[in-house]
Amino acid sequence: MEVRTTHLYKPESIDTFKKQLLAWSQQFYEVVWMDSNGFNNTYSSFDTVLAVDAITCIQTDYHEAFIKLKEYQSTTQDWIFGYLTYDLKNAVENLKSRNFDGLQFPELYFFQPKKLFFFHEDMVEMCYLNMVSDEFEADLNDISQYEPIENKKENTLFNINIKSRIQKADYLDKVKNMLEHIHRGDIYEANFCQEFYAENTNIQPLEIYQKLNTISKPPFATFIKLGDKYVLSASPERYLKKTENKIISQPIKGTAKRSKNKIEDNRLKEQLALDEKERSENIMIVDLVRNDLSKTAIKGSVQVEELCKVYSFPQVHQMISTITSEINTSEHAAHIIESTFPMGSMTGAPKISAMKIIEDLEETKRGVYSGAVGYFTPNNDFDFNVVIRSILYNETKQYVSFSVGSAITAKSNPLKEYEECLIKAKAMREVLENEIYK
């Protein structure tokens, strides 16, 4: 176990320091930035965190992925940050991922950072491994020299041709196919996704992330840089959190657009709260999550703390439920994730049947999309988001991708599902297609 030295620092402006720090971090091969954008709910641990510069790391495909993760996390006994792709489903069940993959990300990637920055209101806690602890003053001086990206004067223009992997007519046919599965009783619900992509494209990942985050201001925003691979995420959803013996899951099912007119906006919010289809979607996933959590829970400890509560974000209203459980101290942190993976909100019910049908009907390997980004702590706690509302970029392959999906149930109208996907895609399309600064 590596020992860390902690330094406390109070910047003159926390917002300026955050922007400078993120610009400074780009020199490193490994970068994970997680920002709550001020959504300090009951289960928040910090406002923002930055992890940079690996001393150790693990990357692997799905084969024995959770076994390898358990070994790495147990051996390291330190902070580790990274992601789990959706395709780790193949490590949990007898499943395959055979669809097209333009991004080529490793299926699991975690690293132990030399340098960590935790933001708590107006203070920054810098946790450096002892081997680099004497660098913090030089780093602070260096960080102060960086100009925040948004203050740069030159225009950055992107001419990006975004294409759809599934054409509208094909999408409608595929949803009808899924509805046939539902009417036959194969499944009750499935999350069906489609990819939008651009080839031979160069973007400025940090600028794109900052624009996306400004538009959406979500509670689980993430910027990841691992060499030439980037995740730019404006996720509003928590997948799973462990705090001591408590497990928290907060699935989202149910989306409505926002309106600039306050009366109309309130009407849309109330409409979502009462929408029978959206509520039934959410409740089905709550049942699935309760079942997943019960695999590791102390008997009788699974609770639904909030059911179908509507929260408002800059782009959309979302229906969120909160399910919790208590576990025995003997449960391994990585095993709790394995026993609930992939998250119910991105699969469907029953889970395995839904994942098989999803694989048949979708055209793209999901990869990091609908996987999870997060961290483990030295004392075996963890927190992971759901990778949605996210742009993925392979710089070497010059390939940009974002996917969106919706829950298909017996009450689904294919055209309305297509329109819901376009609402979810709006912010990502906007930051990619429009010029970034004017």
C-alpha positions in Angstrom: 0.0 0.0 0.0 1.4 3.4 -1.1 1.3 6.2 1.4 0.0 9.6 0.4 0.8 13.1 1.7 -2.1 15.6 1.9 -1.7 19.3 1.3 -4.6 21.8 1.7 -4.9 24.7 -0.6 -7.4 27.6 -0.8 -7.4 29.3 -4.3 -8.4 32.9 -4.7 -11.1 31.7 -7.2 -12.2 28.1 -7.0 -13.8 28.3 -10.5 -10.6 29.7 -12.1 -8.4 27.1 -10.4 -10.7 24.3 -11.6 -10.3 25.5 -15.2 -6.5 26.0 -14.9 -6.1 22.6 -13.3 -8.0 20.8 -16.0 -5.9 22.6 -18.7 -2.7 21.6 -16.7 -3.8 18.0 -16.5 -3.7 17.5 -20.3 0.1 17.0 -20.2 -0.5 13.5 -18.6 -1.2 10.2 -20.3 -3.9 9.3 -17.8 -6.5 11.8 -16.7 -9.8 11.3 -14.9 -11.9 14.3 -13.9 -15.3 14.0 -12.2 -17.4 17.0 -11.5 -20.8 17.2 -9.6 -21.5 20.7 -10.9 -22.7 21.7 -7.5 -25.4 18.9 -7.2 -24.6 18.1 -3.5 -27.2 15.5 -2.8 -27.4 13.2 0.2 -24.8 10.9 -1.2 -22.1 13.3 -2.5 -18.5 12.8 -1.3 -16.8 15.8 -2.9 -17.6 18.6 -5.4 -15.0 17.6 -8.0 -11.9 15.3 -8.2 -9.0 15.1 -10.6 -6.7 12.0 -10.8 -3.6 12.1 -13.0 -0.4 10.3 -13.9 -0.5 6.5 -13.2 2.1 4.7 -11.1 0.3 1.4 -11.8 -2.6 0.4 -14.1 -4.7 -2.5 -15.4 -6.3 -2.8 -18.8 -8.0 -6.0 -20.1 -10.7 -7.4 -22.3 -13.8 -9.0 -20.7 -12.1 -12.4 -20.1 -11.9 -12.8 -16.3 -12.1 -9.0 -16.1 -13.7 -8.9 -12.7 -11.3 -11.5 -11.2 -8.4 -9.3 -12.5 -10.1 -6.1 -11.1 -10.5 -7.8 -7.7 -6.8 -8.7 -7.6 -5.7 -5.3 -8.7 -7.9 -3.4 -6.3 -7.0 -5.7 -3.4 -3.3 -5.5 -4.1 -3.2 -1.7 -4.6 -5.3 -0.7 -1.5 -5.2 2.8 -2.8 -7.4 5.2 -4.9 -7.9 3.7 -8.4 -9.9 5.4 -11.2 -11.2 4.1 -14.5 -14.0 2.6 -16.4 -16.0 -0.6 -17.0 -17.4 -1.0 -20.5 -20.9 -2.4 -21.1 -19.2 -5.4 -22.8 -18.1 -6.8 -19.4 -21.5 -8.4 -19.5 -19.7 -11.2 -21.4 -17.6 -11.8 -18.2 -20.8 -12.1 -16.1 -23.0 -14.1 -18.4 -22.6 -16.3 -21.5 -22.9 -13.5 -23.9 -21.0 -12.0 -26.9 -20.4 -8.6 -28.4 -20.1 -9.0 -32.2 -21.3 -5.6 -33.4 -19.1 -3.0 -35.2 -16.6 -1.1 -33.0 -15.1 2.1 -34.4 -13.6 3.2 -31.1 -11.5 0.2 -30.0 -11.2 1.1 -26.3 -9.9 -1.6 -23.8 -12.9 -3.2 -22.1 -11.7 -2.4 -18.6 -9.1 0.3 -17.6 -8.1 1.4 -14.1 -5.1 3.3 -12.8 -3.5 4.3 -9.5 -2.8 8.1 -9.8 0.3 9.7 -8.4 -1.6 13.0 -7.9 -5.1 13.5 -6.7 -7.1 16.8 -6.2 -10.3 16.8 -4.2 -12.5 19.9 -4.2 -14.6 20.6 -1.1 -16.4 24.0 -1.5 -13.6 26.6 -1.5 -10.8 24.2 -0.5 -8.6 21.8 -2.5 -7.2 18.7 -0.9 -4.1 17.6 -2.8 -3.2 13.9 -2.1 0.2 13.0 -3.6 2.0 9.7 -3.3 5.0 10.2 -1.1 7.4 9.6 -4.0 6.1 12.9 -5.6 4.9 14.8 -2.5 7.7 17.4 -2.8 6.3 18.4 -6.3 3.1 20.1 -5.0 4.4 23.6 -4.7 6.0 23.5 -8.2 2.7 22.1 -9.5 0.7 24.9 -7.9 3.0 27.5 -9.5 2.7 25.6 -12.8 -1.1 25.4 -12.7 -1.3 29.2 -12.0 0.4 29.8 -15.4 -2.3 28.0 -17.4 -4.9 30.0 -19.1 -8.4 28.5 -18.9 -9.4 27.1 -22.3 -12.6 29.3 -22.6 -10.5 32.5 -22.2 -8.4 31.8 -25.3 -9.2 34.4 -28.0 -9.0 32.4 -31.2 -12.1 30.8 -32.7 -12.1 27.0 -32.9 -14.3 25.8 -35.8 -15.2 22.2 -36.3 -16.6 21.0 -39.6 -18.1 17.7 -38.5 -20.3 15.4 -40.6 -22.3 13.4 -38.1 -23.9 10.3 -39.5 -26.5 7.9 -38.1 -25.5 4.2 -37.8 -29.2 3.2 -38.0 -31.5 5.1 -40.4 -34.9 6.3 -39.2 -36.9 3.7 -41.1 -34.6 0.9 -39.9 -34.9 2.2 -36.3 -38.7 2.1 -36.5 -38.6 -1.5 -37.8 -36.2 -2.6 -35.1 -38.4 -1.1 -32.4 -41.4 -2.9 -33.9 -39.3 -6.1 -33.7 -38.5 -5.5 -30.1 -42.2 -4.9 -29.4 -42.9 -8.3 -30.9 -40.5 -9.8 -28.4 -42.4 -8.0 -25.6 -45.8 -9.1 -26.8 -44.5 -12.7 -27.0 -43.4 -12.4 -23.4 -39.6 -12.8 -24.1 -39.0 -9.5 -22.2 -40.9 -6.7 -20.5 -38.6 -3.9 -21.3 -35.3 -3.3 -23.1 -33.0 -0.3 -23.5 -32.4 0.1 -27.3 -29.6 2.3 -28.4 -28.3 3.8 -31.7 -25.0 5.4 -32.6 -24.2 8.7 -34.2 -20.6 9.0 -35.5 -18.1 11.0 -37.5 -15.1 9.6 -39.3 -11.8 11.3 -40.3 -12.5 13.9 -37.7 -10.2 15.9 -35.3 -11.7 17.6 -32.3 -10.3 19.4 -29.3 -11.6 17.1 -26.6 -11.2 19.5 -23.6 -13.1 22.3 -25.4 -15.8 19.9 -26.4 -16.2 18.6 -22.9 -16.3 22.1 -21.4 -19.0 23.2 -23.8 -21.0 20.0 -23.2 -20.7 20.4 -19.4 -21.7 24.1 -19.6 -24.9 23.2 -21.6 -25.9 20.3 -19.4 -24.4 20.9 -15.9 -25.0 17.3 -14.8 -24.1 15.8 -11.4 -21.8 13.1 -12.8 -19.8 14.9 -15.5 -16.6 13.2 -16.5 -13.6 13.9 -18.6 -11.2 11.0 -19.3 -8.0 11.0 -21.3 -6.1 7.8 -21.6 -3.5 8.4 -24.2 -5.4 8.9 -27.5 -8.7 7.8 -26.1 -11.2 10.3 -24.6 -14.6 10.1 -22.8 -16.4 13.4 -22.6 -19.5 12.8 -20.4 -22.4 14.9 -19.2 -24.0 12.0 -17.3 -26.9 12.7 -15.0 -27.0 9.2 -13.6 -25.4 7.3 -10.7 -25.0 3.6 -11.3 -23.7 2.4 -7.9 -22.1 3.8 -4.8 -20.7 2.0 -1.7 -20.2 3.9 1.6 -19.0 1.5 4.3 -21.8 -1.1 4.5 -24.4 0.8 2.5 -25.0 0.4 -1.3 -26.9 3.1 -3.3 -28.2 2.8 -6.8 -30.1 5.7 -8.6 -31.4 4.5 -11.9 -33.0 7.0 -14.3 -36.0 6.1 -16.5 -38.3 8.8 -17.8 -37.3 11.9 -19.7 -39.1 15.1 -20.7 -37.8 18.2 -22.5 -37.4 21.6 -20.8 -39.2 24.8 -21.8 -37.9 28.4 -21.4 -41.5 29.3 -20.4 -41.7 28.7 -16.7 -45.4 27.7 -16.7 -44.9 25.4 -19.6 -41.8 23.9 -18.0 -43.7 23.2 -14.8 -46.5 21.6 -16.8 -43.9 19.3 -18.6 -42.4 18.3 -15.2 -45.8 17.5 -13.7 -46.8 15.6 -16.9 -43.6 13.4 -16.6 -44.3 12.8 -12.9 -47.8 11.5 -13.8 -46.9 9.7 -17.1 -48.1 6.1 -16.8 -45.6 4.8 -19.4 -42.6 6.5 -17.9 -43.6 5.5 -14.3 -44.0 1.9 -15.4 -40.6 1.9 -17.1 -39.0 3.3 -13.9 -40.7 0.8 -11.6 -39.7 -2.1 -13.8 -36.0 -1.1 -13.4 -36.4 -0.4 -9.7 -37.6 -4.1 -9.4 -34.6 -5.2 -11.4 -32.2 -3.2 -9.2 -33.8 -4.5 -6.1 -33.2 -8.0 -7.3 -29.6 -7.2 -8.3 -28.8 -5.6 -4.9 -30.4 -8.6 -3.0 -27.6 -10.8 -4.3 -25.2 -9.2 -1.9 -27.6 -7.6 0.6 -28.2 -8.6 4.2 -31.6 -10.2 4.1 -34.5 -7.6 4.3 -32.2 -4.6 3.9 -33.1 -3.6 0.3 -35.1 -0.4 0.5 -36.6 2.0 -2.1 -35.8 5.4 -0.6 -37.3 7.5 -3.5 -39.6 6.2 -6.2 -40.1 8.1 -9.5 -38.9 11.5 -8.2 -38.6 14.1 -11.0 -35.3 16.1 -11.0 -34.7 19.0 -13.4 -31.5 19.5 -15.4 -30.7 22.3 -17.9 -31.6 20.2 -20.9 -34.2 17.8 -19.6 -36.4 16.7 -16.7 -35.5 13.1 -15.4 -37.4 10.6 -13.3 -35.0 9.1 -10.8 -35.4 6.4 -8.1 -33.1 5.6 -5.2 -32.6 2.0 -4.0 -30.3 1.1 -1.1 -29.1 -2.0 0.7 -26.8 -3.1 3.5 -24.0 -5.6 3.0 -21.8 -7.7 5.2 -18.2 -6.4 5.6 -16.9 -9.6 4.0 -18.3 -8.7 0.6 -15.6 -7.7 -1.9 -16.2 -4.2 -3.5 -15.5 -5.5 -7.0 -17.9 -8.4 -6.5 -20.8 -6.1 -5.6 -20.3 -4.3 -9.0 -20.0 -7.7 -10.8 -23.2 -8.9 -9.3 -25.2 -5.9 -10.5 -23.4 -5.4 -13.9 -24.4 -4.0 -16.4 -26.9 -1.6 -14.8 -30.6 -2.3 -15.2 -31.4 1.1 -16.6 -29.3 0.3 -19.7 -30.3 -3.3 -20.2 -33.9 -4.2 -19.4 -36.0 -7.0 -17.8 -35.5 -9.9 -17.6 -31.9 -8.8 -17.9 -30.2 -11.6 -19.8 -33.0 -12.0 -22.4 -32.9 -8.2 -22.9 -29.2 -8.1 -23.4 -29.4 -10.9 -26.0 -32.1 -9.1 -28.0 -30.3 -5.8 -27.7 -27.2 -7.4 -29.2 -29.2 -8.8 -32.1 -30.9 -5.5 -32.9 -28.3 -2.9 -32.3 -25.6 -2.2 -34.9 -22.7 -0.9 -32.7 -20.7 -2.4 -29.9 -21.5 -0.2 -26.9 -18.1 -0.2 -25.3 -17.7 2.6 -22.7 -21.2 3.9 -23.6 -23.7 2.5 -21.0 -20.7 1.2 -19.0 -19.5 3.1 -15.9 -16.8 5.5 -14.9 -15.7 5.9 -11.3 -13.2 5.0 -8.5 -12.4 2.8 -5.6 -11.1 4.3 -2.3 -8.3 2.8 -0.2 -11.0 1.6 2.3 -12.9 -0.3 -0.4 -15.7 2.2 -1.0 -16.6 3.2 -4.6 -18.8 5.4 -6.7 -19.6 4.9 -10.4 -21.8 6.8 -12.9 -23.6 5.5 -16.0 -21.9 6.6 -19.2 -24.8 8.3 -21.1 -25.0 11.7 -22.8 -21.3 11.2 -23.6 -19.0 11.7 -26.6 -16.3 9.1 -27.2 -13.2 9.9 -29.3 -10.3 7.8 -30.6 -7.8 10.5 -31.7 -5.5 8.1 -33.6 -8.5 6.6 -35.6 -10.0 10.1 -35.9 -13.3 8.5 -34.9 -16.0 10.4 -32.9 -19.1 8.6 -31.5 -22.1 9.2 -29.3 -25.0 6.9 -28.7 -28.5 7.5 -27.3 -31.2 5.1 -26.3 -34.6 4.7 -24.8 -36.6 2.1 -22.9 -38.9 0.1 -25.1 -42.0 -1.3 -23.3 -45.4 -2.7 -24.4 -46.7 0.9 -24.4 -43.9 2.3 -26.6 -44.7 4.2 -29.8 -41.7 3.7 -32.2 -41.8 7.3 -33.5 -42.0 8.7 -30.0 -39.0 6.6 -29.0 -37.1 7.9 -32.0 -38.0 11.5 -31.0 -36.9 10.8 -27.4 -33.5 9.7 -28.7 -33.2 13.0 -30.7 -33.9 15.0 -27.5 -31.1 13.1 -25.7 -28.8 13.6 -28.6 -29.4 17.4 -28.9 -26.6 18.7 -26.6 -24.0 16.4 -28.0 -24.9 17.2 -31.6 -24.9 20.9 -30.8 -21.4 21.0 -29.3 -20.0 18.9 -32.2 -21.7 20.6 -35.1 -21.6 24.2 -34.0 -18.6 26.4 -33.7 -17.3 26.4 -30.2 -16.5 30.1 -29.8 -17.8 33.2 -31.6 
